[in-house]
Amino acid sequence: MDDGSRQLFRVVVLGPLRVWREGILLSLGAARQQALFAALLLREGATVSRVQLVEDVWGTEPPRSSHATLHAYVSRLRRLFRAQGTEDAQVVIRQNGSGYVLTASGTGVDVSDLAGHVRKAQDAMSCWWSLLSVAGGGCVAGAVGSLS
């Protein structure tokens, strides 16, 4: 999602779905339109079939108009992000065969940030355990009193 360029957009999916453009909260529209955006964002770069998106947005019993409504939601989201984007930072939804694919450049997403922090923590713990094995045991091994 973030390709290293300046982050124009900031997306939060942990908790209520929110999108900011340079610190200004954007309105993503109705709840089902937000669900569509989330379904595409969480599969960024992959084509998601219309059938899957309908299930993601409406569940197992969608209304007859779900495919037409899905198309309308995509159009609204495209219009929203086209108006907000720049050449180096944009969110784009493209039709691809029988589905849609979302790409996001210049976009920071909290879940991606969290995954990066978890990787760093895992690396730190690996270093810690390596250091302990070189040191021959736990901290102040063999000490007496309150330090042991």
Secondary structure, DSSP 8 states (H G I E B T S, - for coil): ---SS---EEEE-SSS-EEEETTEEE---SHHHHHHHHHHHTTTTS-EEHHHHHHHHHTTS--TTHHHHHHHHHHHHHHHHHHH--SSSEEEEEEETTEEEEEEESEEEHHHHHHHHHHHHHHHHHHHHHHHHHHTSSTTTT--GGG-
